[in-house]
Amino acid sequence: NKTVTKAQTSDQWALPPALQGAIKAHTQSTKERFASPLNFSASSGAYWTPFERDQLFGGQWDAYQTQWAGSSTATPTFEPAQVHKAIKHAIESAKATEDIPVLTTMVIPATSETNNPGYFNLIRSNATYCNPVLRVPASKFRFTTPPQYMQADQTTSKPPWDVLILEVSNEAGRRHYLPNRTLQHVADYRNSILQALNQYLPIDKRLTSAAITQAACTATSYTSPNTKAP
């Protein structure tokens, strides 16, 4: 494994397949808001790319041209301004309609408050729509880079910051895609993510449930209103 540097373009980073599978199994996601012909998941029904030419390869052009609807994953370019833009668009999409289900699962840097243009404040001020699922320490998270199917051996890279998995949804989205959410359901989801991430870590370096539960509160300390007790 190697550490990702800022010089590398995050457009080439992809969620590892096991993590994609865990998220999709929980959220019924069928779309990727930020991908490319080289790193989109084959199980996704649709993906969006920042390059108009990628439409030749089946991609949709420009994730920001329309409001986001349905259940999707979003791993934006990891520059703070781009992360802020993506979170804002996800929230605006969730607010735009009460009838169309919206659930966007975002995988974003959990950088310090001083190193971003306020997207943690944006999340906190829209707590009705934003639910931080968990925060994973940088040493325990892996992206696949480059796309695993371009070489015989899959290469994984760890980011230079912790990673936050965030759900942005409206009430219709929660009813449609997460109809049975309880505290136990959330715990099971976190555990499935843990198991997925551990597939890419050495046995002696694997993530524990205590680590992700504790880390989840370090930068997003508010309680999500989207979680109900059993």
C-alpha positions as a Markdown table, in Angstrom:
| # | Residue | x | y | z |
|---|---|---|---|---|
| 1 | Asn | 0.0 | 0.0 | 0.0 |
| 2 | Lys | 1.1 | 3.6 | -0.5 |
| 3 | Thr | -0.1 | 6.9 | 0.8 |
| 4 | Val | -2.0 | 9.2 | -1.7 |
| 5 | Thr | -0.3 | 12.6 | -2.2 |
| 6 | Lys | -2.1 | 15.8 | -3.0 |
| 7 | Ala | -0.4 | 15.8 | -6.4 |
| 8 | Gln | -2.4 | 12.8 | -7.4 |
| 9 | Thr | -5.8 | 13.5 | -9.0 |
| 10 | Ser | -8.7 | 12.1 | -7.0 |
| 11 | Asp | -10.6 | 11.6 | -10.3 |
| 12 | Gln | -8.6 | 8.4 | -10.5 |
| 13 | Trp | -9.6 | 7.2 | -7.0 |
| 14 | Ala | -12.3 | 4.7 | -6.6 |
| 15 | Leu | -14.0 | 3.1 | -3.7 |
| 16 | Pro | -12.9 | -0.5 | -3.3 |
| 17 | Pro | -15.5 | -3.0 | -4.6 |
| 18 | Ala | -16.3 | -4.5 | -1.2 |
| 19 | Leu | -17.1 | -1.1 | 0.2 |
| 20 | Gln | -19.2 | -0.2 | -2.8 |
| 21 | Gly | -21.1 | -3.4 | -2.3 |
| 22 | Ala | -21.7 | -2.7 | 1.4 |
| 23 | Ile | -23.0 | 0.8 | 0.6 |
| 24 | Lys | -25.2 | -0.4 | -2.2 |
| 25 | Ala | -26.6 | -3.3 | -0.2 |
| 26 | His | -27.7 | -0.8 | 2.5 |
| 27 | Thr | -28.9 | 2.1 | 0.4 |
| 28 | Gln | -30.1 | 0.5 | -2.8 |
| 29 | Ser | -27.8 | 2.9 | -4.7 |
| 30 | Thr | -27.9 | 2.6 | -8.5 |
| 31 | Lys | -25.9 | 5.7 | -9.5 |
| 32 | Glu | -22.5 | 7.2 | -9.2 |
| 33 | Arg | -22.4 | 11.0 | -9.3 |
| 34 | Phe | -18.6 | 11.4 | -9.8 |
| 35 | Ala | -16.9 | 8.7 | -11.8 |
| 36 | Ser | -15.2 | 8.0 | -15.2 |
| 37 | Pro | -15.1 | 5.3 | -17.8 |
| 38 | Leu | -12.0 | 4.0 | -16.0 |
| 39 | Asn | -13.3 | 3.7 | -12.4 |
| 40 | Phe | -17.1 | 3.4 | -12.4 |
| 41 | Ser | -18.6 | 0.4 | -10.7 |
| 42 | Ala | -20.0 | -2.1 | -13.2 |
| 43 | Ser | -23.0 | -2.7 | -11.0 |
| 44 | Ser | -24.0 | 1.0 | -11.2 |
| 45 | Gly | -27.0 | 1.8 | -13.5 |
| 46 | Ala | -25.6 | 5.2 | -14.4 |
| 47 | Tyr | -22.6 | 7.4 | -13.7 |
| 48 | Trp | -21.6 | 11.0 | -14.2 |
| 49 | Thr | -18.3 | 12.3 | -15.5 |
| 50 | Pro | -16.8 | 15.9 | -15.7 |
| 51 | Phe | -15.7 | 15.3 | -19.3 |
| 52 | Glu | -18.2 | 15.8 | -22.1 |
| 53 | Arg | -16.3 | 13.3 | -24.3 |
| 54 | Asp | -17.0 | 10.5 | -21.8 |
| 55 | Gln | -20.5 | 10.3 | -23.1 |
| 56 | Leu | -19.1 | 8.2 | -25.9 |
| 57 | Phe | -18.4 | 5.6 | -23.2 |
| 58 | Gly | -21.8 | 5.6 | -21.6 |
| 59 | Gly | -21.2 | 8.3 | -19.0 |
| 60 | Gln | -23.6 | 11.1 | -18.2 |
| 61 | Trp | -22.0 | 14.5 | -18.4 |
| 62 | Asp | -21.8 | 16.9 | -15.5 |
| 63 | Ala | -23.4 | 15.8 | -12.2 |
| 64 | Tyr | -24.4 | 19.4 | -11.5 |
| 65 | Gln | -26.6 | 19.9 | -14.5 |
| 66 | Thr | -29.7 | 18.5 | -12.7 |
| 67 | Gln | -31.0 | 18.0 | -9.2 |
| 68 | Trp | -30.0 | 14.6 | -7.8 |
| 69 | Ala | -32.8 | 12.1 | -7.3 |
| 70 | Gly | -33.0 | 8.4 | -6.3 |
| 71 | Ser | -30.3 | 6.7 | -4.3 |
| 72 | Ser | -26.7 | 7.4 | -5.4 |
| 73 | Thr | -23.1 | 7.5 | -4.2 |
| 74 | Ala | -20.9 | 10.6 | -4.5 |
| 75 | Thr | -17.2 | 10.7 | -4.1 |
| 76 | Pro | -16.3 | 14.2 | -5.4 |
| 77 | Thr | -12.8 | 15.5 | -6.2 |
| 78 | Phe | -11.2 | 15.9 | -2.8 |
| 79 | Glu | -10.3 | 19.6 | -2.9 |
| 80 | Pro | -12.2 | 21.4 | -0.1 |
| 81 | Ala | -14.1 | 23.8 | -2.4 |
| 82 | Gln | -15.3 | 20.9 | -4.6 |
| 83 | Val | -16.4 | 18.9 | -1.6 |
| 84 | His | -18.3 | 21.9 | -0.3 |
| 85 | Lys | -19.9 | 22.3 | -3.7 |
| 86 | Ala | -21.0 | 18.6 | -3.8 |
| 87 | Ile | -22.4 | 18.6 | -0.3 |
| 88 | Lys | -24.3 | 21.8 | -1.0 |
| 89 | His | -25.8 | 20.4 | -4.2 |
| 90 | Ala | -26.8 | 17.2 | -2.4 |
| 91 | Ile | -28.6 | 19.2 | 0.3 |
| 92 | Glu | -30.3 | 21.4 | -2.3 |
| 93 | Ser | -31.4 | 18.4 | -4.2 |
| 94 | Ala | -32.9 | 16.8 | -1.0 |
| 95 | Lys | -34.7 | 20.1 | -0.2 |
| 96 | Ala | -36.0 | 20.6 | -3.7 |
| 97 | Thr | -38.8 | 18.1 | -3.5 |
| 98 | Glu | -40.9 | 16.4 | -0.8 |
| 99 | Asp | -42.3 | 13.7 | -3.1 |
| 100 | Ile | -39.2 | 12.3 | -5.0 |
| 101 | Pro | -37.0 | 10.1 | -2.9 |
| 102 | Val | -33.4 | 11.4 | -2.6 |
| 103 | Leu | -30.6 | 9.6 | -0.8 |
| 104 | Thr | -27.0 | 10.5 | -1.6 |
| 105 | Thr | -24.2 | 8.6 | 0.2 |
| 106 | Met | -21.1 | 10.7 | 0.2 |
| 107 | Val | -17.5 | 9.7 | 0.9 |
| 108 | Ile | -15.5 | 12.8 | 1.7 |
| 109 | Pro | -12.4 | 14.0 | 3.5 |
| 110 | Ala | -12.9 | 14.5 | 7.3 |
| 111 | Thr | -10.3 | 17.3 | 7.4 |
| 112 | Ser | -10.0 | 19.7 | 10.3 |
| 113 | Glu | -12.4 | 22.6 | 10.6 |
| 114 | Thr | -9.7 | 25.1 | 9.7 |
| 115 | Asn | -8.7 | 23.2 | 6.5 |
| 116 | Asn | -12.0 | 23.4 | 4.6 |
| 117 | Pro | -14.3 | 26.2 | 3.5 |
| 118 | Gly | -17.0 | 25.4 | 6.1 |
| 119 | Tyr | -18.6 | 22.2 | 4.9 |
| 120 | Phe | -18.8 | 20.8 | 8.4 |
| 121 | Asn | -20.8 | 23.9 | 9.3 |
| 122 | Leu | -22.9 | 23.3 | 6.2 |
| 123 | Ile | -23.6 | 19.7 | 7.4 |
| 124 | Arg | -24.4 | 20.8 | 11.0 |
| 125 | Ser | -26.8 | 23.6 | 9.8 |
| 126 | Asn | -28.7 | 21.1 | 7.7 |
| 127 | Ala | -29.0 | 18.3 | 10.2 |
| 128 | Thr | -32.5 | 17.4 | 9.1 |
| 129 | Tyr | -31.0 | 16.2 | 5.8 |
| 130 | Cys | -27.5 | 15.1 | 6.8 |
| 131 | Asn | -26.6 | 12.0 | 8.7 |
| 132 | Pro | -22.9 | 11.2 | 9.3 |
| 133 | Val | -22.7 | 7.3 | 9.2 |
| 134 | Leu | -19.1 | 7.0 | 10.4 |
| 135 | Arg | -15.7 | 8.4 | 10.3 |
| 136 | Val | -12.8 | 6.1 | 9.4 |
| 137 | Pro | -9.2 | 6.9 | 10.4 |
| 138 | Ala | -6.9 | 7.5 | 7.4 |
| 139 | Ser | -4.7 | 4.6 | 8.3 |
| 140 | Lys | -7.6 | 2.2 | 8.0 |
| 141 | Phe | -9.2 | 3.4 | 4.8 |
| 142 | Arg | -8.2 | 2.4 | 1.3 |
| 143 | Phe | -9.0 | 3.6 | -2.2 |
| 144 | Thr | -8.3 | 1.6 | -5.3 |
| 145 | Thr | -5.9 | 3.4 | -7.6 |
| 146 | Pro | -5.5 | 3.0 | -10.5 |
| 147 | Pro | -8.7 | 1.1 | -11.6 |
| 148 | Gln | -8.2 | -2.5 | -10.5 |
| 149 | Tyr | -9.1 | -4.0 | -13.9 |
| 150 | Met | -6.2 | -2.2 | -15.7 |
| 151 | Gln | -3.6 | -4.4 | -14.1 |
| 152 | Ala | -3.3 | -7.9 | -12.7 |
| 153 | Asp | -2.8 | -6.8 | -9.1 |
| 154 | Gln | -5.2 | -4.4 | -7.4 |
| 155 | Thr | -3.4 | -1.4 | -6.0 |
| 156 | Thr | -4.8 | 0.3 | -2.8 |
| 157 | Ser | -3.8 | 3.7 | -1.5 |
| 158 | Lys | -4.5 | 5.3 | 1.9 |
| 159 | Pro | -5.6 | 9.0 | 2.0 |
| 160 | Pro | -3.8 | 11.7 | 3.9 |
| 161 | Trp | -6.9 | 12.5 | 6.0 |
| 162 | Asp | -9.7 | 10.6 | 7.8 |
| 163 | Val | -12.8 | 9.7 | 5.7 |
| 164 | Leu | -16.4 | 10.6 | 6.5 |
| 165 | Ile | -19.3 | 8.6 | 5.1 |
| 166 | Leu | -22.3 | 10.9 | 5.0 |
| 167 | Glu | -25.9 | 10.4 | 4.0 |
| 168 | Val | -27.8 | 13.3 | 2.6 |
| 169 | Ser | -31.5 | 12.6 | 2.2 |
| 170 | Asn | -35.1 | 13.9 | 2.4 |
| 171 | Glu | -37.9 | 12.2 | 4.2 |
| 172 | Ala | -39.2 | 10.5 | 1.0 |
| 173 | Gly | -35.7 | 9.1 | 0.5 |
| 174 | Arg | -35.5 | 7.7 | 4.0 |
| 175 | Arg | -39.0 | 6.1 | 3.7 |
| 176 | His | -38.2 | 4.6 | 0.3 |
| 177 | Tyr | -34.6 | 3.4 | 0.7 |
| 178 | Leu | -34.2 | 3.1 | 4.5 |
| 179 | Pro | -37.7 | 2.0 | 5.7 |
| 180 | Asn | -36.6 | -0.1 | 8.6 |
| 181 | Arg | -33.8 | 2.0 | 10.0 |
| 182 | Thr | -33.2 | 1.4 | 13.7 |
| 183 | Leu | -30.1 | 1.7 | 15.9 |
| 184 | Gln | -29.4 | -2.0 | 15.3 |
| 185 | His | -29.8 | -1.4 | 11.6 |
| 186 | Val | -27.2 | 1.4 | 11.7 |
| 187 | Ala | -24.9 | -0.8 | 13.8 |
| 188 | Asp | -25.2 | -3.6 | 11.2 |
| 189 | Tyr | -24.4 | -1.1 | 8.4 |
| 190 | Arg | -21.3 | 0.1 | 10.2 |
| 191 | Asn | -20.2 | -3.4 | 10.8 |
| 192 | Ser | -20.6 | -4.3 | 7.1 |
| 193 | Ile | -18.5 | -1.3 | 6.2 |
| 194 | Leu | -15.9 | -2.4 | 8.7 |
| 195 | Gln | -15.8 | -5.9 | 7.2 |
| 196 | Ala | -15.5 | -4.4 | 3.7 |
| 197 | Leu | -12.6 | -2.2 | 4.6 |
| 198 | Asn | -10.8 | -5.0 | 6.5 |
| 199 | Gln | -10.5 | -7.0 | 3.3 |
| 200 | Tyr | -7.8 | -4.5 | 2.2 |
| 201 | Leu | -5.9 | -4.4 | 5.5 |
| 202 | Pro | -3.3 | -6.7 | 7.0 |
| 203 | Ile | -4.7 | -8.8 | 9.8 |
| 204 | Asp | -2.7 | -6.9 | 12.5 |
| 205 | Lys | -3.9 | -3.6 | 11.1 |
| 206 | Arg | -7.6 | -4.2 | 10.8 |
| 207 | Leu | -10.3 | -1.8 | 11.9 |
| 208 | Thr | -12.3 | -2.4 | 15.0 |
| 209 | Ser | -15.9 | -1.3 | 15.7 |
| 210 | Ala | -14.6 | 0.7 | 18.7 |
| 211 | Ala | -12.3 | 2.7 | 16.4 |
| 212 | Ile | -15.0 | 3.7 | 13.9 |
| 213 | Thr | -17.6 | 4.4 | 16.6 |
| 214 | Gln | -15.2 | 6.6 | 18.5 |
| 215 | Ala | -13.9 | 8.3 | 15.4 |
| 216 | Ala | -17.4 | 9.0 | 14.1 |
| 217 | Cys | -17.9 | 11.7 | 16.8 |
| 218 | Thr | -14.7 | 13.6 | 16.5 |
| 219 | Ala | -15.7 | 16.1 | 13.9 |
| 220 | Thr | -19.5 | 15.7 | 13.7 |
| 221 | Ser | -20.7 | 15.6 | 17.3 |
| 222 | Tyr | -24.4 | 16.3 | 16.8 |
| 223 | Thr | -26.9 | 13.5 | 16.9 |
| 224 | Ser | -28.6 | 12.7 | 13.6 |
| 225 | Pro | -32.4 | 13.1 | 13.6 |
| 226 | Asn | -32.6 | 10.4 | 10.9 |
| 227 | Thr | -31.9 | 7.5 | 13.3 |
| 228 | Lys | -34.7 | 6.1 | 15.4 |
| 229 | Ala | -34.5 | 3.7 | 18.3 |
| 230 | Pro | -35.7 | 0.1 | 17.9 |
